[in-house]
């Protein structure tokens, strides 16, 4: 969970991370329009806030999101969905509790209480094939092929692609790319690599150009721009 005041004229970069978000606008004049569910992103998005905003966000891995939202996550793939359309009156009441909270601590207490209640009451297990595959992706840091992944879960590539599209709204190849990108980003931020070429080769990129193009796609800026900033 995260509370983020946003000043007027501020830019904010949102990069793909394989997670789902419930975003609450704490200054919204209407509780019906205050909270939205944002699905998986496959490209960077740069937001510009013309006015000061106060935002509270809940970020969830897809396994938890499936349990909490109670819908196939592909339903949130194209555009954000109002929380009321997902949870009905229950969602609207919860948003009103958040908007009437006096402090950030109070907001977090109300949010945690609701999420724990939903997890406790849930009787819908996540589809096993997709989330078993996700565990392999995370353990390998996204550095494996779809064919290798299919072998690990003992299904055909075709069946695996269908399962991912049905549940998440994107291909296993795309999700592998996002997990690999996030792994690279963490390693880059730590500085624990000898050279850019070695970093690219470690994560299976056949040359530095391929690596740079993929990084620019997910981050929205050329990799060289980041290295110059450092």
Secondary structure, 3 states (H helix, E strand, C coil): CEEEEECCCCEEEECCCCEEEEEEECCCCCHHHCEEEECCCCCCEEEECCCCEEEEEEEEEHHHHHHHHCCCHHHHCCCCEEHHHHHCHHHHHHHHHHHCCCCHHHHHHHHHHHHHHHHHHCCCCCCHHHHHHHHHHHHCCCCCCHHHHHHHHCCCHHHHHHHHHHHCCCCHHHHHHHHHHHHHHHHHHHCCCCCHHHHHHHCCCCCHHHHHHHHHHHHCCCHHHHHHHC
